[in-house]
């Protein structure tokens, strides 16, 4: 494998890592929003009326 190919692979991996990180971040944000909504609903149901 040529040195140029190895350098190109380093940049490609970096881009792939960024894409995976963005995807994971998106899933974590959605899960956090779901958990906050569920917590708010539980708190609202537990308050005396």
C-alpha positions, 0 to 999 in steps of 0.5 A, a space after each residue: 500500500 502506498 504512502 499516499 493511500 495510507 494518508 488518504 485512509 487516515 482522512 477517510 477514517 476521520 470522516 467516518 468517525 465524525 459521521 458515527 459520532 454525529 449519529 450517536 449524538 443524535 440518538 442520545 439527544 432523542 433518547 434524552 428528550 424521550 426520558 425528560 418527557 417521561 419524567 415530566 409526565 411521571 412528576 405531573 401524575 404524582 402531584 396532588 390535585 
